[in-house]
Amino acid sequence: MDDLLGGYSVYIYDEIDQRLVDERVAQFRDQTGRFLAGKLSEDDFRPVRLQNGLYIQRHAPMLRIAIPYGLLASRQLRALAHVTRTYDRGTGHFSTRQNLQLNWPRLEDVPEILATLATVQMHAIQTSGNCVRNITSDHFAGIAPDEIVDPLVWCEIVRQWSTFNPEFAYLPRKFKIAIAGAAEDRAAIQVHDVGLQAVKDDAGEIGFRVLAGGGLGRTPILGAVIRDFLPWQHLLTYLEAILRVYNRYGRRDNKWKARIKILVKDLTPAGFRDQVEAEWQQIRDGDATLTSAEVDRVTRRFTRPTYEKLEPLSSGYVLALGRDKAFASWVRRNVHPHKVPGYAAVTLSLKRTGVPPGDATAEQMDAVADLAERYGFGELRVTHEQNLLLPDVRQSELFRLWQEARGLDLATANVGMITNIISCPGGDYCSLANAKSIPVAEAIQRRFDDLDYVYDIGELDLNISGCMNSCGHHHIGHIGILGVDKQGAEYYQISIGGAQGNAASLGKVLGPSVSQDEVPDVVEKLIQVYLKQRDSDAERFVDVVRRIGTEPFKEHVYGAHQGPKARARQLAAA
């Protein structure tokens, strides 16, 4: 059990894993063929396709490919590049759920896509439907200096337990689990149906703090702690108890009130906890109780990087920082600490102005796979901020990597900045969206395209969702933008004060919604108030909102100097 503390890399399927995925491909190929031949009705095909990641969107099917806990081998990224180039239009979208979405596949080609993915141990199983979805985690898992445990093994244990679990195949609604392995939450566990954070008790034993009932969407709620310390042996039995209570009492008559957050709210967190504890007492020592042998079995399926003993700061790296301002800015924003001296983690930005946030071309995917092999151990991560991460780069090679990344348009130095926008595909693709997200993101990026100005602004998270489903996590953006439908016209509601992490909070709506053209002006006005009111360069936008409240921002946006449209809307709202 000493290996619990970290150092894992890509998970390698065993014979059972591979057989399950191959059999699902064959099964879905038959089901799709019968549907296309008119032998399977739409009602019968819908749950089948959803649990294989297939949606019917505005213009074409959308296939959501699972990237469990955001971890990819270079060979897998090349496979994603291949299917994107061969069966789509050459661009894939990395989502906040650490998945890849293809927006233009043909329905008849989907079984072939899944067959191709199966050859590199990938699938689209349970990326949709009323089941346990893709397990997400911290993209710095295994390399973060502040890590208590590497969460990847625990994510894989939960993935294996939840995949094809017949008891939880048809839950009242979709179910999302996030696992954080460090003291600082970088997996947004408070806005998941269940959030797990690794902790140690006074004796140094590993366990998990358990949160339940978090979620965004129409009714945003932060999860409540229902257990301060759960011994690791009982991880699956306790999750089973939670899901059984939800399956038994969750609403099925109204999909808007079917998520577990509504059940936790109705029962109260204390009441829900009591129900879970009572259920858990019936199964806590059952077959799902974890043993050291089971954890070791899963652990052995992960490859392990072999780190060299390196100097923490090479002379060439230090010289490059001093002589090249652009490189130094990139290091400051896109290079992150590593637990092993001499190494760093590097964010490859998918947020270049003019490109939809999270989009990568097939050529970029192939090139990133090459980078992962030349500058690391053939591994990369998908972040839930819709970027890619190289986890194990030698500091001495950062300058050369930066030069290559610039040539690939993957070196925008804006991680943590206002132009590092999180956004769903919105109305350009999604049939559920009320408004477009991509043009709004681009307009804001162009307004703040001066990196010197962006650095003056400092840390600021801006999130955009095209509808109340909140795929862009707008509720937890320092500035959140939500597309709304007003009598057939696209408008945008602005909220401020949201945040993720240990001090997570939900944003407050600023006032009446604004038109698409007005959004960049509103954002700039919010920045103006912030820059005027902050105590120092170190005080973030969200901290100022918490300190002075929303009124000064609201007054500046909706004040007397606004145009006639804004004044008319304000009067109508009053």
N, C-alpha and C positions, 0 to 999 in steps of 0.2 A: 504493500500500500504506500510505500515511500514515493512511488511514481505519481501519486495523486497531485503532487504540487506543481507539475507542469513539464513543458518541453515537448509537446506533441505537435504533429503536423498533420498531413493528409490521411484520412481514413481509407483503408483498403478493404473492399468487400471480401467476405468469405463465400463459400459455395452456396450457403443458404441465401445470403443477400442477393447474389447474382441470379439465382434461380427465381426468387420472388419477382425481381424486376423483369426478367425475361418472360416469365409467365404472364405478368400483367401486360406487357407489350402485345403478346400473342392474343390475349383475351380482348384487349381494346381494338386490335386490328379487326377481329371478327365482329365486335359490336359496331364499329364504325361502318364496316362493309354492309352489315344488315340494315343499319339506319339509312345509308345512301341508297340501298336497294328497296327501301320502303317497307322493310319487314320489321322495323323497330320504330315505335312512335316517338315523337319529340318528347312527350312526357316521360317515357321510359328511358330515353337516351340522355336526358338532361342530367340526372344525378350521376350517371356513368361518366359523362364527359367532364362534369365539374370536378369529380374526384380524380380525374386525370389531367387537371389543370387547364381545361379548354373552355373558354368563354365565347359567346357570340357578341361581338362589339359593334360599334357604329357602322364600320365599313367592311369588316372581315372578322373571322375568328381571331381570338387572341390566345396564345399558348403561354402559360406561366410555368417556367422550368425551375425546379427546386435546386437551390444551392444551400444545402443544410448548413446552418449556422455561419453562412457566408464564406465557407472555405472551399478553395478551388486548387486543383493541380493544373500545371501548365497544359497538360494533354487534354484536360477537360475544357479549358478555355478555348483551345484550338477546335475542339468539337463544337462548342457554341458558335465560334466564328464560322465553321463550315455550314452548320444548319442555318445560320443567319444569312449567309451568302447564297446558299442553294435553295432554300425554301421560303425565304422572306425577301425583303428589299435591301438587305445589306446593312441594316442597323438594328441593334437590340437595345432594350431599355432595362437598366438595372434599377430595381425598385427599393423602397424603404424596408421591405421585408427580406432583403438580401437574396432576391430571386432575379431571374432574367425573364423579360416578357418579349415575345415576338408578336407584332401587331398585324402582320399580313400573311400568315400561312394559309394555305388552302386546306379545307377540312380533310380532303382525301389524302393529303400528304402528312397529316399529323402522326399516324402510326409509323410511318417511315422515319420521321424525326425522332420519335421515341425509341425506335429500334437502334438508330445511330447513337443516341445518347447512352443507351444501355451498354454499348461496347466500351464506354469509358466510365461506367459505374455512375450514371446519372439517370434522372427520371423526372416526371412531373406529378408524382403521386401525392395526393392530399394537399396540393397547392390551392385548392378551392374546395367548396362544399362545406357542409355542416359537420366538420370533423376537426381533429387536431391538426393545425396547419404546420408549415415549416418552422422548426425551432430556431430562434434567433439568439445571437449572443454579441458580446463585445468583439469588435474587429481586431483588437489588440490581444485577444486571448492567447495565452502561452508566452507572450513576450513582454507584457506590461510589468514595469518594476514594482508596482503596488499590488500585484496579484496575490490573492490568498490561495486560490487554486486555479488551475487551467480549466475553464468551464467546458472545453471541447468534448472531453470524454463524457461528462454528465449530459451534455446536449445529445450526444450519440446514443447514450443509454435511453434517454427519453424518446428519441426518434424511433429506436427499434421497438420500444414498448408500445408506442402510440400508432405505429404504421400497421394498417390492416387489423387493428384491435376491433373485433366485432361489436364489443359493448359500446364503443364510442364512435361508430361509423356514421350514425345519424343523430347527432346532438340537436338540441333546439336551435342552435346557431353556430357559426364558425367559432373556433377556439384557438387562441394564440398564447404561446408560452415563450418567455424570454429568460435567459440565465446569465447572470453577471458573476464573475469570479473575483472581482476586486472590491476594495472598500468604496471606491467611487463607481457609481452606476454609469456605465457607458452603453448599456443595452436597453435603456428606456423601460425598465421593468415596471414602473408605476403606471404605465398606460397599456398593460397587457392583461388579458383575462387572468393569467397567473404569472407572477414575477418571482424569480428565485434569486437570492443574493447569497453567495458563499460567506460564511462566518465561522469563527472559531469560538468555542466556549472557554471557560476559565482553565480547563484542563488541556487546552490545545487541540481538542477533538474538532474535526471538520463537520459542519452541518450547513443548513440553509435557512435563511429568513424567508418566510413565505408570505407573499402578498396576493390578494385575490380581488377581483371585481374592478380592475382598471380597464380603461378603454376610451376611445375618442368617439367619432361619429356624432349622431344627433344629440346624444346625452353624454358629454365628456365627463369622466370621473377618474380620479386618481385611485389606484388600488389601496386597499386597507391591509395592514399587517394582521394576519390571522394566526401566525406562529412565529415567535422570535427565534427559536432554534429547533430545527428538525434534524436529527441525526441522519447522516448520509444513507445509512442502511434502509431508511424508511422513505426515501425520496419517491419511489414509484407507488408504494402503498398509500402514501398521503395524497399524491396526485390522483390516484384511483378513487379515493374517498371524495375528493373535491368534485371530480367529474361525475361520480354517481349521484351526489346531492344535486348537482346542476341538471343532470339528465332526468332526475325524478321530479324536480320542482320548477325547472326553467319553463318559461311560457312558450307554447307552440302555436297559440292562437293569433299572435301579433308579432311579425318578424322585427318590428321596431322596438319591441320590448322583450326580445328573446335572449339577448346577451346576458352573460352571467353577472355583469355589473348591475343590471336591473334587479336580479334576484338578491344580490348582496345588499343593495340599497333597501329593498323591501323588507328583508329579514333583519336588517342592520348587520354591520360586520360582526358584532358579538353573537347575534343569533345564527348567522351563517357559520361562524366558527364552531359553535356548539353542535350544529348539525354535522359538520365535517368530522369533528372529534368523535362524535357518537358512531358514525359510520366507520371511521378509522379503527376504532377499538375492535370492530368485528373482523378486520382483515390485516391488521398491522403486522402480524407474524405469519402471513400467508405466503403463497408461492412467489409473489412479486417482491418480497423482502430481498434487498441486495446483499451480496456477500463479497468478500475480498476476491474470491475466485472469479465471480462474474465481472467485477470492475476490471480485474486484471485481464480477463478475456477480451473485453472491448479495448482496453489500453493497448494490447499487443497488436491490434489491427491498425494502429496509427504509426506512420513513419516518424522518425525522430531526426531532427537536424543535428549535424555534427559541427558545432561551433569551433572556430579557431581561437587561440589566445592572441588577442590583438591589443595594440595600444589604444586607449580610449580616444585620443586626439592625435591623428597623424599630422606631421608637419605640412604635407601637401594640402590637406583639408583646411587647416588653419590659414594657410597662405591664400587659398582660393576664397575663403570667407572675407578676407581683408581686401582683396583686390577687385572683386566683382560684386557690385551692389545688388544686381538682379539675382545672382546665386544666393547671396546672403538673405535676401527677402524670401526666396523660395524655401531655404532651410528653416527660417524662422516660422513660416506658416505650414509647410507641408512635410517637414521631417520631425519625427517623434522619438521620444526616449525608448530605449531597449534595455531589457534586464541584463543582457550580456555586454560587457565592455567592448567598445570598438565597433558595435553594430547599431543600426538605426532602422526604424520603420518609416516608410515613405508613402505618402498619399499621391497617387496619380489622379489629377483632377479631371472629372468629366463635366466641368462647369465653365468651359470656355464660352465667352459671349457669342451669341448667335447659334448655339447648339442647345437643344432641349436638355435640361438637367438630367443626368443619368444615362444619356444615350452614348453608345460607342459603336463605331463601325466594325465590320468584320475584319478589316485591315488593322484597325487599332487593337482588336482582341488578339490577333495573331502576333502583333508586335509586342504587346504586353506579355504574352506567353514567353516570347524570346527573352524579354527583360527579366522575367521571373527566374529563368534558367541561368542567365549570365550573371545576374547580380544577387542571386539568392539560392534557394534550394528547390526551385521549380514549384513554388507555392505562392498563392496570392489570396487576398481577401476581398469580399464585397462589403462595403460599409453601409449602414442604414442611413447614411447621408448621401448615398448614391454616387460614391466614388470607388476607386479600386486602390488596394493597399499592397505594397511589397513589404513583407514583414521582416526580412532578414538581410539588410543591405550593409555591407562594410562601409564605415564612414570614409575610408580612403577612396572609395569608388563613387561617392555621392556626386562629385562634380561631373564626372563622365556620364553618370546616369541622368543628371539634370539636362545635360546637353542633348542626349538622345530623346528624353521626354519632351523637350521643347520642339524638336523636329516632328514629333507625333501629335502636337497640340494637346499634350497631357500634363503640362507643367504650369498651369495657371496658379499663381501663388496666393490663393484666397481661402484656404481652409479656415473655418471659423469666422469668415468675413461676410458682409452683406450679400456679395455676389455668389457665394457658395450656396445657392438657393436649392432647397428641397422642394420638389414639385412632382405631382402625379401627371400622367399624360393629358388629363382633362378632356375637354370636349372635342379635341382634334381626333380622338380615338374612342374614348369610353362612352358607351351608350347611357350610362348612369349620370354623366356629368351635366351640371346646369350651365357651365361656362367653360371657356378655354383657359388653360393654365400656361401653356408654352409661350404664347405671345406676350403674356403679362410678365413672365420670368425674363424673357429677352428684353423687353422694354426697361425693366428695372436694371438689368445688367448693363445695358447701354447707358443709362442715366448715371451709373456709378462705375463706369469703365476705367476711370483714372485710379490706378492702384494706390498712388500716394494719398489720395483723398480717402480711399477705402481704409488704408492703414490708420489715418487720422481718426476715423470713426471708431475703429477698434472692433472687438468681438461683438458680433450681432448675427443671430440666427433668423433667417427669413424663410417661411414655409408657405407653400401655396397648394390648396386643394380645389379641384373643380366642382366638388359637391360635398354634402354633409357626411359622406362616408369617410372623409378625412384621410385618404391614402397619402396625402402630402403632409400629414401631421401638423396642420396649421394651428391647432389648439396649443401646441407646445413650442411654437416659434416665438422668439422675442417680438417679432412682428409676424402676424398670421394673416393670410389672405384667403378668403373663401368665396368661390363663385356661387352666385345665387341667380335665380330666374325671377325677373320682375315683369310680368305680363308679356313673356316671350322675349324679353331683352336680357342681355348678359350684364350683370352688375357684380360688384365685389364688396364684401363685408370685411372690414379691417378690425383686427384685434391686436392688443399689445399686452406684454407682461407674461407670456407663456415661457416655459423653460422645461428642459429635460434634466436628467441627472438626479443626484441625491436631493437637491432643492427644487424638485419638479413643481411646476405650477401651470394652471390653465389660464390662457389669455382672456382678457375682458374686451368685449365688443366696444369699439370706440364711438360709433354713431351710425347714422344712415349709410347705406351702401353707396358706392360711387361707380361711375362708368369705367370701362377699360382704359380709356384715354387719361382719366384722372388719377389712376393708381400710382404712377411714378411721382406725380406731384405730391400726392398725399404722403408717400414714403419719404420724400425729401423734406417735407414739412415736419414730419416726426423726427427726422434726423436733426433738423435745425433746433428743435426744442431740446433734444438730448444734448447736443454740443453746447448749448447755452447753459443748461442746468447742471451738467456733471461737475462734480467736485474736483476730479482729476482725470488724467488720461486713462487711469486704471479702472475707473468706474464704468461698468458696462451699461449698455442701453437698458437691459432688464432691471439692473440695480437701481437706476434712476427712476424707472416706472414704479418700482416697489417703494421707493423713498418719497416721491412727490405725488404719486397717484396718477390717474389718467386725465384729470381735468385740464391741466396745462396743455397737454397734447391735443385734447379734444377742442379746446378753444382756438388753438392755432390752425387746426385743420378746418373747422367749421365756423370760424369767426366772421366778422363783418367784411373782411376783405376778400371773401370767396366770391366766385362768379355767380351769376343769376341762377344757374341750374342747381348749384349746391345750396344756395339760400332757399330756393323753392322747395327742395327736398327736405331741408331742415324744418321749414314751416309746415310742410305736409306731415312730417313725422311728429311734430309737436301737437 
